[in-house]
């Protein structure tokens, strides 16, 4: 039995709790929160909810700590700190700074003798593996990643920070014509605008300048300025009724050629369609907890990524069953 601790209790952590329940070889040991523990109600009976500073007392009772903080400010500080006392897993997803995060976490995990998995989830994570496999198999080719249709939580939050905005759901939508060109083997050079569009459902405060809000959204650098963006104003009732979920998904496509003169076109595509982005991400983290303990038992320590996990380590099934039914 792998005993798991959860740090945080937002959407991702609740997904982790649910995923643990679906795996007979895993158990939830405790939840740690920065909030008042009395205000946090979890689903699993007889599991304590404790203040964050109580983690020090649980070093010998938790096999893997799953860190459910945010990538912007929480995980860069949190993961190296926790890696000194626990085997840890995070879902750090700021692609550009993954190498620096790896170095910081690795230094702490190597020193303490723990194993630390970073950037687990579906992108980075499962999509990363598929990009690696596809580029190795089709070296003469090109990778394309399309996200959506789905809610971008970071972009939604950016809109909510605009004065006069009460709520927002921002959907990232892949451009179908671009995907069709990739699947046809054209290997096009696509701009940001040509690959994705963005759709914003916005609840504005009474009397707010909707034209100013729309302009602020469409011209926001690093978020919307490089995309074709549609803004639709709706009521709070419509938001709660029609946009309460957090769906997402996407496709990784490798388009390449084989043969002496590259005469045959080949396409590899991996696709996800998710009703709940955080719950699916959580399910990946939980499978990785099992892998972390298997790898640690073989003497592996330090920081690891999805590229370093043998696929069989993710499964609860014995090797003979994997060979008989999955190979």
Helices and strands as residue ranges (DSSP letters): E 2-7, H 11-21, E 26-33, G 37-39, E 48-51, G 52-58, E 64-67, H 75-82, E 87-89, G 95-97, H 98-112, E 115-117, H 126-137, E 141-147, E 150-151, H 153-160, E 165-174, H 176-183, H 192-195, E 196-204, H 210-218, E 228-233, H 236-242, E 248-258, E 264-274, H 277-297, E 302-304, G 306-308, G 311-314, H 319-325
